[in-house]
Amino acid sequence: MQQGWTLPWVAALLLGLMGLLVCGSDFQHHRYEDMVRALFAVQSECPYITRIYSIGRSVEGRHLYVLELSDNPGIHEALEPEFKYVGNMHGNEVLGRELLIKFSQFLCEEYRAGNQRIMRLIHDTRIHILPSMNPDGYEVAARQGPEFNGYLVGRGNARDFDLNRNFPDLNALMYYYEKTNGRNHHLPLPDNWEQQVEPETLAVIKWMQNYNFVLSANLHGGAVVANYPFDKSRDPRIRGRTTYAATPDDKIFRKLARTYSYAHSWMHKGWNCGDFFDEGITNGASWYSLSKGMQDFNYLYTNCFEITLELSCDKFPPASALPREWLGNREALVSYLEQVHHGIKGMVYDENNNPVGNAEVAVAGINHDVTSGVDGDYFRLLLPGTYTVTVSAPGYAPSTSTVTVGPAEAIQLHFYLKPAPKQNLKVKPHNGKKNLSSPKTPLKLGPR
């Protein structure tokens, strides 16, 4: 028996070593023109499942290109969730950029090779990949290169703004609403917000407005940990003290962070870069408080749940380190993407089977609602359990159902809304004799 396993084991080992060599030969750092060529090469290789579009331009005029992968690129299909990966928000944190370029190539290649897992993902998900949110900052960092790159050189955009401190601050409003029983989702943006953010930030916010994203991750560097909301503390800042800032969806965010951490080759071990994070995850505010960040903005302004992935101790690792980093992150990138298919999803219809957009979907016990998209479909990430779900929309009577969610794919739960009953404004006769609306009995108006 031992002898029978020897040759296959050796063959597998040799195949793995060959794979490492081939993988290593494919890796390089991509300047802007190289990145664009690489994305269009993927589009050329897999034309029927890919689309490239720009969400805007950077300060210096570089396109913020997104690669979409789907069985019907360019089209939102009802009940098919939208997912996004965003890399290189800080220009000098480059591993995420390279991983997303490689991940795009990997999805295309595996789809063509007939990998059933990848084919199912692409058929059932609309995947959007933005390898570089900050191409201008990257070029500044790349001119110095891996050997001489400073900790902050190229971090900001061309105007030296930190893009992860540049989103409208909705946390302060949310924390106020928590105390006053106010709105718990899709918080309003401040006046003139478009003049208060950088072009790259503006482009990403418009992107969020145009696509009903369900799940997202933002790839950074400088540590190795999966960071989940809230990033901003609820408490006034006290020097040397951090406090955990949980969202109403804290349990699902912890599960999402653990999904990436445990699928990563070493993140879950905890000790990385001289720091220790239990299970390789952390609440953002518990680590350090951060205002105007992108992951909190996603949760408070859209239906999207986003976490921040810190993926390397070295912000600008040498090209020789990229093959190992790819092998360490490849499974995690796929496993995290698959999480978009958990919880519940469904359609919201009126009595004539017309889709109802912008209907509010509330889960009892979780003070954070989501809304249906323009096509009437909604998606709600949930852990396994039994939930009471209520859907409401202006002009309709609320509808409530109970659903049990399992550990596998999302449960489909559809809602059919009936028109709200019209209020009877007719004034009833007093004691059955006199009508209060009669001129003979004038109504008395109060002091208001």
VOPAGU-2260 file (C-alpha; in pm, 1 decimal, decimal comma):
REM VOPAGU-2260
SITE   aa  ch    i         X         Y         Z
SITE  MET   A    0       0,0       0,0       0,0
SITE  GLN   A    1     282,7     238,0      89,0
SITE  GLN   A    2     455,5     159,7    -240,0
SITE  GLY   A    3     138,4     221,7    -437,9
SITE  TRP   A    4     112,3     577,0    -303,9
SITE  THR   A    5     481,3     666,6    -360,0
SITE  LEU   A    6     481,5     730,3    -735,0
SITE  PRO   A    7     161,4     937,2    -744,8
SITE  TRP   A    8     284,1    1143,1    -450,3
SITE  VAL   A    9     618,4    1210,4    -619,8
SITE  ALA   A   10     443,4    1292,9    -946,0
SITE  ALA   A   11     214,6    1536,2    -766,4
SITE  LEU   A   12     512,5    1697,4    -595,8
SITE  LEU   A   13     697,2    1737,9    -925,4
SITE  LEU   A   14     383,6    1878,2   -1087,6
SITE  GLY   A   15     350,1    2124,9    -803,8
SITE  LEU   A   16     712,2    2232,5    -840,0
SITE  MET   A   17     666,4    2273,7   -1214,8
SITE  GLY   A   18     357,4    2478,5   -1144,6
SITE  LEU   A   19     557,1    2703,3    -915,8
SITE  LEU   A   20     818,5    2756,6   -1186,2
SITE  VAL   A   21     558,7    2834,5   -1452,1
SITE  CYS   A   22     366,4    3053,8   -1212,2
SITE  GLY   A   23     681,8    3244,3   -1125,6
SITE  SER   A   24     763,3    3313,6   -1489,7
SITE  ASP   A   25     422,3    3481,5   -1534,6
SITE  PHE   A   26     466,4    3729,0   -1254,0
SITE  GLN   A   27     581,8    4087,0   -1280,0
SITE  HIS   A   28     483,9    4428,6   -1153,0
SITE  HIS   A   29     248,4    4601,6   -1395,5
SITE  ARG   A   30     283,6    4970,9   -1467,1
SITE  TYR   A   31     -36,3    5137,0   -1587,6
SITE  GLU   A   32       8,1    5053,8   -1959,0
SITE  ASP   A   33     109,9    4696,2   -1871,0
SITE  MET   A   34    -197,2    4655,6   -1649,3
SITE  VAL   A   35    -429,1    4782,1   -1924,1
SITE  ARG   A   36    -270,9    4543,4   -2175,2
SITE  ALA   A   37    -309,3    4254,0   -1932,0
SITE  LEU   A   38    -678,8    4327,2   -1876,3
SITE  PHE   A   39    -752,3    4357,3   -2246,7
SITE  ALA   A   40    -559,5    4033,9   -2305,4
SITE  VAL   A   41    -799,0    3857,4   -2067,9
SITE  GLN   A   42   -1092,9    4013,1   -2250,8
SITE  SER   A   43    -949,7    3892,6   -2581,4
SITE  GLU   A   44    -890,4    3542,6   -2442,0
SITE  CYS   A   45   -1242,8    3509,9   -2298,2
SITE  PRO   A   46   -1457,1    3748,8   -2505,4
SITE  TYR   A   47   -1792,2    3585,5   -2429,5
SITE  ILE   A   48   -1767,3    3606,8   -2050,3
SITE  THR   A   49   -1581,4    3937,7   -2004,2
SITE  ARG   A   50   -1631,7    4308,8   -2049,6
SITE  ILE   A   51   -1401,9    4601,4   -1973,5
SITE  TYR   A   52   -1545,5    4937,9   -1875,1
SITE  SER   A   53   -1415,9    5254,9   -1713,9
SITE  ILE   A   54   -1583,6    5404,2   -1406,9
SITE  GLY   A   55   -1400,4    5736,5   -1445,9
SITE  ARG   A   56   -1054,9    5890,4   -1452,8
SITE  SER   A   57    -787,7    5967,1   -1196,8
SITE  VAL   A   58    -656,2    6318,3   -1126,8
SITE  GLU   A   59    -393,0    6268,9   -1400,0
SITE  GLY   A   60    -648,1    6131,0   -1645,6
SITE  ARG   A   61    -584,3    5757,6   -1621,4
SITE  HIS   A   62    -891,1    5539,1   -1669,9
SITE  LEU   A   63   -1015,1    5339,4   -1371,3
SITE  TYR   A   64   -1075,5    5019,1   -1563,9
SITE  VAL   A   65   -1297,7    4739,0   -1435,6
SITE  LEU   A   66   -1299,2    4385,2   -1574,7
SITE  GLU   A   67   -1640,7    4219,9   -1551,9
SITE  LEU   A   68   -1681,9    3841,8   -1567,7
SITE  SER   A   69   -2028,1    3693,5   -1621,1
SITE  ASP   A   70   -2211,0    3460,6   -1856,5
SITE  ASN   A   71   -2395,2    3770,7   -1982,2
SITE  PRO   A   72   -2146,1    4056,4   -1942,0
SITE  GLY   A   73   -2300,1    4401,1   -1937,1
SITE  ILE   A   74   -2637,8    4274,2   -1815,7
SITE  HIS   A   75   -2779,7    4243,4   -1466,2
SITE  GLU   A   76   -2979,0    3921,8   -1447,4
SITE  ALA   A   77   -3248,1    3906,7   -1180,7
SITE  LEU   A   78   -3139,3    3707,7    -873,0
SITE  GLU   A   79   -2775,1    3704,0    -986,7
SITE  PRO   A   80   -2570,2    3888,5    -722,3
SITE  GLU   A   81   -2314,4    4157,5    -804,7
SITE  PHE   A   82   -1968,4    4122,1    -645,6
SITE  LYS   A   83   -1660,3    4345,3    -655,7
SITE  TYR   A   84   -1291,2    4333,2    -568,5
SITE  VAL   A   85   -1102,4    4664,8    -539,7
SITE  GLY   A   86    -723,7    4684,5    -532,3
SITE  ASN   A   87    -446,0    4942,0    -500,4
SITE  MET   A   88    -651,9    5207,8    -320,2
SITE  HIS   A   89    -324,1    5314,6    -165,2
SITE  GLY   A   90     -88,1    5351,3    -457,5
SITE  ASN   A   91     215,7    5201,8    -282,5
SITE  GLU   A   92      25,3    4892,6    -159,7
SITE  VAL   A   93      66,5    4693,5    -475,0
SITE  LEU   A   94      10,6    4325,7    -396,6
SITE  GLY   A   95    -366,8    4355,4    -431,3
SITE  ARG   A   96    -325,3    4504,6    -777,6
SITE  GLU   A   97    -107,5    4214,7    -893,1
SITE  LEU   A   98    -329,7    3952,2    -729,0
SITE  LEU   A   99    -639,6    4088,4    -902,7
SITE  ILE   A  100    -468,2    4091,5   -1242,3
SITE  LYS   A  101    -362,4    3731,4   -1184,3
SITE  PHE   A  102    -706,2    3639,8   -1049,4
SITE  SER   A  103    -867,0    3775,7   -1367,0
SITE  GLN   A  104    -634,3    3560,6   -1577,7
SITE  PHE   A  105    -700,5    3260,4   -1353,0
SITE  LEU   A  106   -1079,3    3287,5   -1383,1
SITE  CYS   A  107   -1057,4    3311,6   -1761,5
SITE  GLU   A  108    -813,4    3019,5   -1791,5
SITE  GLU   A  109   -1003,5    2793,0   -1553,6
SITE  TYR   A  110   -1332,9    2870,1   -1725,0
SITE  ARG   A  111   -1187,0    2772,3   -2060,0
SITE  ALA   A  112   -1037,8    2458,2   -1904,9
SITE  GLY   A  113   -1382,5    2348,7   -1784,6
SITE  ASN   A  114   -1325,0    2393,8   -1410,0
SITE  GLN   A  115   -1678,5    2331,9   -1279,4
SITE  ARG   A  116   -1634,7    2543,1    -967,9
SITE  ILE   A  117   -1520,1    2847,9   -1165,6
SITE  MET   A  118   -1775,7    2796,4   -1441,6
SITE  ARG   A  119   -2054,8    2789,3   -1183,7
SITE  LEU   A  120   -1926,4    3106,8   -1021,1
SITE  ILE   A  121   -1917,7    3293,6   -1350,4
SITE  HIS   A  122   -2259,2    3162,6   -1457,7
SITE  ASP   A  123   -2424,6    3253,2   -1126,5
SITE  THR   A  124   -2241,6    3575,0   -1031,6
SITE  ARG   A  125   -2164,0    3907,5   -1192,3
SITE  ILE   A  126   -1801,5    3970,5   -1089,8
SITE  HIS   A  127   -1639,6    4314,8   -1113,3
SITE  ILE   A  128   -1263,7    4356,1   -1064,0
SITE  LEU   A  129   -1100,9    4699,7   -1025,3
SITE  PRO   A  130    -727,3    4621,3    -999,1
SITE  SER   A  131    -623,9    4982,0    -932,1
SITE  MET   A  132    -833,7    5254,2    -774,2
SITE  ASN   A  133    -525,6    5477,6    -749,0
SITE  PRO   A  134    -317,5    5440,7   -1066,9
SITE  ASP   A  135    -151,6    5781,7   -1018,8
SITE  GLY   A  136     -20,8    5692,3    -674,6
SITE  TYR   A  137     104,7    5359,7    -806,1
SITE  GLU   A  138     316,8    5528,9   -1070,8
SITE  VAL   A  139     480,8    5745,4    -801,5
SITE  ALA   A  140     557,5    5436,0    -591,9
SITE  ALA   A  141     671,1    5230,3    -892,0
SITE  ARG   A  142     926,1    5492,3    -994,3
SITE  GLN   A  143    1104,8    5423,6    -666,5
SITE  GLY   A  144    1053,4    5049,2    -696,3
SITE  PRO   A  145    1038,6    4776,4    -430,7
SITE  GLU   A  146    1389,0    4835,0    -295,7
SITE  PHE   A  147    1357,9    5204,3    -212,0
SITE  ASN   A  148     984,9    5257,5    -167,7
SITE  GLY   A  149     903,8    5460,3     141,2
SITE  TYR   A  150     615,7    5373,3     370,6
SITE  LEU   A  151     407,5    5666,9     244,7
SITE  VAL   A  152     554,1    5740,8    -100,1
SITE  GLY   A  153     269,4    5702,0    -351,6
SITE  ARG   A  154       8,2    5619,9     -85,1
SITE  GLY   A  155    -220,0    5909,9    -179,0
SITE  ASN   A  156    -345,1    6012,7    -520,1
SITE  ALA   A  157    -177,6    6276,3    -740,1
SITE  ARG   A  158    -297,2    6546,4    -498,7
SITE  ASP   A  159    -165,1    6341,8    -205,8
SITE  PHE   A  160    -511,8    6266,0     -65,9
SITE  ASP   A  161    -551,7    5936,0     117,7
SITE  LEU   A  162    -848,0    5783,9     -66,8
SITE  ASN   A  163    -939,8    5568,3     232,0
SITE  ARG   A  164    -998,9    5885,6     435,8
SITE  ASN   A  165   -1193,3    6058,1     157,4
SITE  PHE   A  166   -1547,1    5916,1     161,0
SITE  PRO   A  167   -1836,5    6107,9     319,1
SITE  ASP   A  168   -1844,3    6039,3     694,1
SITE  LEU   A  169   -2173,4    5857,8     749,4
SITE  ASN   A  170   -2066,1    5690,7    1074,8
SITE  ALA   A  171   -2131,1    5999,3    1285,8
SITE  LEU   A  172   -2484,2    6018,5    1144,1
SITE  MET   A  173   -2537,4    5645,7    1198,3
SITE  TYR   A  174   -2424,8    5663,2    1560,4
SITE  TYR   A  175   -2665,1    5954,5    1618,3
SITE  TYR   A  176   -2951,2    5762,8    1456,0
SITE  GLU   A  177   -2877,1    5462,9    1679,8
SITE  LYS   A  178   -2960,4    5678,5    1980,9
SITE  THR   A  179   -3270,9    5835,6    1824,9
SITE  ASN   A  180   -3414,8    5525,8    1653,5
SITE  GLY   A  181   -3347,1    5681,4    1314,1
SITE  ARG   A  182   -3275,0    5533,8     973,2
SITE  ASN   A  183   -3042,4    5230,5     972,8
SITE  HIS   A  184   -2943,1    5201,7     606,8
SITE  HIS   A  185   -2883,1    5403,7     287,6
SITE  LEU   A  186   -2797,7    5715,3     484,3
SITE  PRO   A  187   -2819,5    6046,5     296,3
SITE  LEU   A  188   -2505,2    6209,2     160,2
SITE  PRO   A  189   -2414,6    6560,0     278,0
SITE  ASP   A  190   -2481,5    6863,3      59,3
SITE  ASN   A  191   -2216,5    6933,4    -207,0
SITE  TRP   A  192   -2050,5    6597,8    -135,0
SITE  GLU   A  193   -1928,7    6571,0    -494,1
SITE  GLN   A  194   -1711,1    6879,9    -442,8
SITE  GLN   A  195   -1567,4    6734,0    -121,7
SITE  VAL   A  196   -1418,1    6412,4    -260,9
SITE  GLU   A  197   -1137,0    6329,1    -502,7
SITE  PRO   A  198   -1207,4    6216,8    -863,3
SITE  GLU   A  199   -1118,4    5855,7    -782,3
SITE  THR   A  200   -1352,3    5852,3    -482,3
SITE  LEU   A  201   -1628,5    6017,4    -684,3
SITE  ALA   A  202   -1592,0    5753,0    -955,6
SITE  VAL   A  203   -1621,0    5468,5    -703,8
SITE  ILE   A  204   -1928,6    5621,7    -535,4
SITE  LYS   A  205   -2099,1    5663,6    -874,1
SITE  TRP   A  206   -2006,5    5300,9    -946,8
SITE  MET   A  207   -2177,8    5193,6    -624,9
SITE  GLN   A  208   -2485,6    5392,8    -723,6
SITE  ASN   A  209   -2505,4    5223,1   -1063,8
SITE  TYR   A  210   -2461,4    4861,3    -949,0
SITE  ASN   A  211   -2644,4    4686,6    -666,7
SITE  PHE   A  212   -2336,6    4524,5    -513,4
SITE  VAL   A  213   -2394,9    4261,7    -247,0
SITE  LEU   A  214   -2042,9    4175,0    -130,6
SITE  SER   A  215   -1699,3    4330,8    -175,5
SITE  ALA   A  216   -1341,6    4327,6     -53,5
SITE  ASN   A  217   -1082,1    4602,5     -62,5
SITE  LEU   A  218    -721,2    4479,1     -93,3
SITE  HIS   A  219    -446,7    4660,5     100,5
SITE  GLY   A  220     -94,4    4592,2     230,9
SITE  GLY   A  221     125,2    4662,3     531,8
SITE  ALA   A  222     -18,2    4389,0     756,1
SITE  VAL   A  223    -174,1    4043,6     718,0
SITE  VAL   A  224    -528,9    4043,1     855,0
SITE  ALA   A  225    -894,5    4049,4     744,7
SITE  ASN   A  226   -1045,6    4371,8     880,3
SITE  TYR   A  227   -1422,0    4419,2     911,0
SITE  PRO   A  228   -1651,0    4716,9     997,7
SITE  PHE   A  229   -1694,1    4941,9    1168,7
SITE  ASP   A  230   -1361,7    5117,6    1117,5
SITE  LYS   A  231   -1469,9    5425,6    1310,9
SITE  SER   A  232   -1509,3    5407,0    1687,5
SITE  ARG   A  233   -1833,8    5513,9    1854,0
SITE  ASP   A  234   -1641,3    5658,5    2147,9
SITE  PRO   A  235   -1443,0    5983,2    2159,1
SITE  ARG   A  236   -1081,8    5916,7    2078,2
SITE  ILE   A  237    -871,2    5848,3    2386,2
SITE  ARG   A  238    -497,1    5826,7    2341,3
SITE  GLY   A  239    -370,8    5470,1    2357,6
SITE  ARG   A  240    -717,6    5312,0    2377,1
SITE  THR   A  241    -921,2    5133,7    2111,0
SITE  THR   A  242   -1278,7    5011,5    2131,4
SITE  TYR   A  243   -1467,7    4749,7    1932,2
SITE  ALA   A  244   -1729,3    4908,2    1703,0
SITE  ALA   A  245   -1971,7    4634,5    1599,2
SITE  THR   A  246   -2219,4    4667,4    1314,6
SITE  PRO   A  247   -2567,9    4515,1    1350,0
SITE  ASP   A  248   -2427,1    4243,7    1119,8
SITE  ASP   A  249   -2120,2    4175,4    1333,6
SITE  LYS   A  250   -2163,4    3796,8    1327,3
SITE  ILE   A  251   -2181,6    3773,6     949,8
SITE  PHE   A  252   -1887,3    4012,9     909,7
SITE  ARG   A  253   -1679,4    3795,2    1142,3
SITE  LYS   A  254   -1776,3    3491,7     934,1
SITE  LEU   A  255   -1678,2    3669,5     610,7
SITE  ALA   A  256   -1341,7    3772,3     755,6
SITE  ARG   A  257   -1275,0    3418,8     884,0
SITE  THR   A  258   -1365,2    3276,3     542,7
SITE  TYR   A  259   -1078,2    3464,7     383,7
SITE  SER   A  260    -837,9    3417,3     673,0
SITE  TYR   A  261    -875,6    3038,9     698,7
SITE  ALA   A  262    -865,4    2989,7     320,7
SITE  HIS   A  263    -541,3    3192,9     313,0
SITE  SER   A  264    -225,9    2991,1     361,8
SITE  TRP   A  265    -101,2    3175,0     669,6
SITE  MET   A  266    -329,1    3466,0     764,2
SITE  HIS   A  267    -531,1    3254,3    1010,8
SITE  LYS   A  268    -221,2    3166,2    1212,2
SITE  GLY   A  269    -240,6    3510,7    1369,1
SITE  TRP   A  270     127,1    3603,0    1401,2
SITE  ASN   A  271     227,7    3813,0    1099,9
SITE  CYS   A  272     443,2    4121,9    1049,6
SITE  GLY   A  273     521,9    4134,5    1423,0
SITE  ASP   A  274     151,1    4163,8    1512,9
SITE  PHE   A  275     -96,1    3909,9    1646,4
SITE  PHE   A  276    -460,2    3897,7    1537,6
SITE  ASP   A  277    -663,5    3606,2    1674,2
SITE  GLU   A  278    -777,1    3390,3    1379,9
SITE  GLY   A  279    -622,4    3649,9    1148,9
SITE  ILE   A  280    -920,7    3885,5    1176,0
SITE  THR   A  281    -994,9    4215,8    1349,5
SITE  ASN   A  282   -1267,8    4471,3    1393,9
SITE  GLY   A  283   -1140,4    4792,0    1235,7
SITE  ALA   A  284   -1202,1    5025,7    1529,5
SITE  SER   A  285   -1061,8    4767,4    1769,5
SITE  TRP   A  286    -734,3    4789,8    1576,3
SITE  TYR   A  287    -739,2    5168,5    1533,0
SITE  SER   A  288   -1018,7    5413,4    1458,3
SITE  LEU   A  289   -1045,5    5540,2    1101,9
SITE  SER   A  290   -1287,8    5801,2     965,9
SITE  LYS   A  291   -1424,4    5837,7     611,9
SITE  GLY   A  292   -1315,9    5487,8     506,2
SITE  MET   A  293   -1455,9    5293,9     212,6
SITE  GLN   A  294   -1574,8    4977,6     387,2
SITE  ASP   A  295   -1795,1    5163,5     637,3
SITE  PHE   A  296   -1930,7    5378,0     353,9
SITE  ASN   A  297   -2032,8    5066,6     158,3
SITE  TYR   A  298   -2233,9    4936,1     452,1
SITE  LEU   A  299   -2400,7    5265,3     543,3
SITE  TYR   A  300   -2480,6    5396,5     194,3
SITE  THR   A  301   -2545,7    5083,3     -13,7
SITE  ASN   A  302   -2659,1    4721,1      16,6
SITE  CYS   A  303   -2297,0    4606,6      -2,4
SITE  PHE   A  304   -2101,9    4435,6     275,5
SITE  GLU   A  305   -1728,5    4506,9     239,0
SITE  ILE   A  306   -1421,9    4401,0     434,8
SITE  THR   A  307   -1062,9    4522,1     403,0
SITE  LEU   A  308    -794,0    4263,6     335,6
SITE  GLU   A  309    -440,6    4347,2     450,4
SITE  LEU   A  310    -234,2    4098,1     253,2
SITE  SER   A  311     138,2    4157,8     293,4
SITE  CYS   A  312     389,3    4289,3     544,7
SITE  ASP   A  313     579,0    4451,5     260,2
SITE  LYS   A  314     367,9    4714,3      85,8
SITE  PHE   A  315     569,8    4680,2    -236,3
SITE  PRO   A  316     708,4    4324,5    -240,6
SITE  PRO   A  317     966,1    4229,6    -503,4
SITE  ALA   A  318     843,4    4044,6    -811,3
SITE  SER   A  319    1016,5    3730,2    -684,0
SITE  ALA   A  320     770,3    3718,6    -390,7
SITE  LEU   A  321     457,9    3735,6    -608,0
SITE  PRO   A  322     428,3    3361,0    -692,9
SITE  ARG   A  323     419,3    3265,1    -324,1
SITE  GLU   A  324     169,5    3540,6    -249,5
SITE  TRP   A  325     -53,7    3423,3    -532,7
SITE  LEU   A  326     -53,3    3064,5    -408,7
SITE  GLY   A  327    -125,2    3190,0     -56,8
SITE  ASN   A  328    -426,6    3397,1    -167,7
SITE  ARG   A  329    -572,6    3207,5    -463,8
SITE  GLU   A  330    -812,1    2981,4    -270,7
SITE  ALA   A  331    -909,0    3265,1     -36,5
SITE  LEU   A  332   -1005,7    3489,1    -329,1
SITE  VAL   A  333   -1235,8    3217,2    -465,7
SITE  SER   A  334   -1381,1    3115,3    -127,8
SITE  TYR   A  335   -1463,3    3471,7     -30,0
SITE  LEU   A  336   -1632,6    3535,5    -363,9
SITE  GLU   A  337   -1852,1    3229,4    -306,7
SITE  GLN   A  338   -1990,5    3386,5      12,5
SITE  VAL   A  339   -2209,5    3615,2    -200,5
SITE  HIS   A  340   -2437,2    3312,9    -251,6
SITE  HIS   A  341   -2539,0    3270,2     113,8
SITE  GLY   A  342   -2838,9    3398,4     308,3
SITE  ILE   A  343   -3164,3    3477,5     129,3
SITE  LYS   A  344   -3257,6    3634,2    -201,4
SITE  GLY   A  345   -3576,9    3684,3    -393,3
SITE  MET   A  346   -3809,8    3906,0    -591,2
SITE  VAL   A  347   -4047,9    4171,7    -466,8
SITE  TYR   A  348   -4363,3    4197,5    -680,7
SITE  ASP   A  349   -4684,9    4395,2    -668,3
SITE  GLU   A  350   -5029,7    4235,0    -707,7
SITE  ASN   A  351   -4987,0    4238,4   -1088,3
SITE  ASN   A  352   -4647,9    4063,3   -1078,1
SITE  ASN   A  353   -4462,6    4383,6   -1160,7
SITE  PRO   A  354   -4124,8    4413,8    -984,8
SITE  VAL   A  355   -4106,9    4663,3    -698,5
SITE  GLY   A  356   -3774,9    4845,5    -671,4
SITE  ASN   A  357   -3635,9    5013,5    -360,0
SITE  ALA   A  358   -3851,0    4804,1    -126,7
SITE  GLU   A  359   -3704,1    4775,9     223,1
SITE  VAL   A  360   -3615,7    4427,0     346,2
SITE  ALA   A  361   -3594,3    4409,4     726,4
SITE  VAL   A  362   -3478,6    4110,9     931,2
SITE  ALA   A  363   -3612,7    4099,8    1287,7
SITE  GLY   A  364   -3331,3    4133,9    1540,4
SITE  ILE   A  365   -3083,1    4287,6    1295,3
SITE  ASN   A  366   -3109,1    4665,9    1282,1
SITE  HIS   A  367   -2986,2    4708,0     924,9
SITE  ASP   A  368   -3217,2    4684,6     624,3
SITE  VAL   A  369   -3137,8    4628,9     258,8
SITE  THR   A  370   -3339,8    4732,9     -44,6
SITE  SER   A  371   -3452,5    4567,2    -365,7
SITE  GLY   A  372   -3286,9    4673,6    -689,6
SITE  VAL   A  373   -3454,3    4837,6    -986,6
SITE  ASP   A  374   -3547,4    4490,9   -1118,0
SITE  GLY   A  375   -3718,3    4403,7    -790,0
SITE  ASP   A  376   -3457,8    4152,2    -673,3
SITE  TYR   A  377   -3299,5    4166,7    -329,0
SITE  PHE   A  378   -3010,0    3988,4    -158,0
SITE  ARG   A  379   -2958,1    3957,4     218,5
SITE  LEU   A  380   -2645,9    3789,1     358,2
SITE  LEU   A  381   -2732,7    3585,8     668,1
SITE  LEU   A  382   -2583,9    3310,6     882,5
SITE  PRO   A  383   -2770,9    2978,8     914,1
SITE  GLY   A  384   -3079,2    3016,2    1134,7
SITE  THR   A  385   -3449,4    3100,0    1132,3
SITE  TYR   A  386   -3547,0    3458,8    1057,1
SITE  THR   A  387   -3857,4    3673,6    1032,8
SITE  VAL   A  388   -3836,3    3895,5     725,9
SITE  THR   A  389   -4061,6    4191,8     649,1
SITE  VAL   A  390   -4073,1    4375,0     316,7
SITE  SER   A  391   -4229,6    4719,2     285,3
SITE  ALA   A  392   -4259,9    4986,0      17,9
SITE  PRO   A  393   -4451,8    5316,2      -9,0
SITE  GLY   A  394   -4811,6    5257,8    -114,5
SITE  TYR   A  395   -4808,0    4888,3     -19,6
SITE  ALA   A  396   -4900,3    4693,2     290,3
SITE  PRO   A  397   -4596,5    4527,1     456,5
SITE  SER   A  398   -4551,7    4154,0     398,2
SITE  THR   A  399   -4384,9    3921,6     650,6
SITE  SER   A  400   -4249,3    3567,5     614,6
SITE  THR   A  401   -4043,7    3330,3     826,0
SITE  VAL   A  402   -3750,9    3152,3     661,7
SITE  THR   A  403   -3487,1    2902,6     771,0
SITE  VAL   A  404   -3142,8    2957,9     620,5
SITE  GLY   A  405   -2902,9    2667,8     583,3
SITE  PRO   A  406   -2525,3    2657,7     533,8
SITE  ALA   A  407   -2547,9    2605,0     158,1
SITE  GLU   A  408   -2679,2    2831,4    -116,3
SITE  ALA   A  409   -2908,7    3127,5     -59,1
SITE  ILE   A  410   -3273,7    3042,9       4,5
SITE  GLN   A  411   -3514,3    3203,9    -241,4
SITE  LEU   A  412   -3793,3    3394,2     -69,6
SITE  HIS   A  413   -4028,5    3601,1    -285,8
SITE  PHE   A  414   -4272,0    3867,2    -168,2
SITE  TYR   A  415   -4599,0    3982,9    -325,0
SITE  LEU   A  416   -4709,5    4322,2    -196,6
SITE  LYS   A  417   -5070,6    4431,4    -187,0
SITE  PRO   A  418   -5178,4    4795,6    -203,6
SITE  ALA   A  419   -5206,6    4962,2     133,9
SITE  PRO   A  420   -5570,2    5003,1     242,8
SITE  LYS   A  421   -5700,0    5350,3     175,8
SITE  GLN   A  422   -5780,2    5551,1     484,4
SITE  ASN   A  423   -6144,7    5649,4     528,4
SITE  LEU   A  424   -6139,7    6027,3     571,6
SITE  LYS   A  425   -6517,1    6056,8     613,0
SITE  VAL   A  426   -6617,4    6210,8     949,8
SITE  LYS   A  427   -6865,1    5992,5    1135,5
SITE  PRO   A  428   -7186,2    6151,2    1280,2
SITE  HIS   A  429   -7162,4    6228,2    1651,0
SITE  ASN   A  430   -7385,5    5994,0    1857,3
SITE  GLY   A  431   -7559,5    5901,5    1536,1
SITE  LYS   A  432   -7748,2    6232,1    1534,3
SITE  LYS   A  433   -7535,0    6531,8    1450,0
SITE  ASN   A  434   -7263,1    6548,6    1186,1
SITE  LEU   A  435   -6959,9    6733,9    1316,2
SITE  SER   A  436   -6887,1    6860,8     967,5
SITE  SER   A  437   -7226,1    7030,9     955,2
SITE  PRO   A  438   -7218,5    7412,7     937,6
SITE  LYS   A  439   -7454,1    7409,8    1236,7
SITE  THR   A  440   -7180,7    7249,2    1448,0
SITE  PRO   A  441   -6852,9    7422,5    1354,0
SITE  LEU   A  442   -6530,0    7237,2    1429,3
SITE  LYS   A  443   -6315,4    7382,7    1706,9
SITE  LEU   A  444   -5949,0    7412,9    1612,0
SITE  GLY   A  445   -5680,3    7363,3    1876,0
SITE  PRO   A  446   -5392,6    7599,7    1948,8
SITE  ARG   A  447   -5170,1    7434,2    1686,3
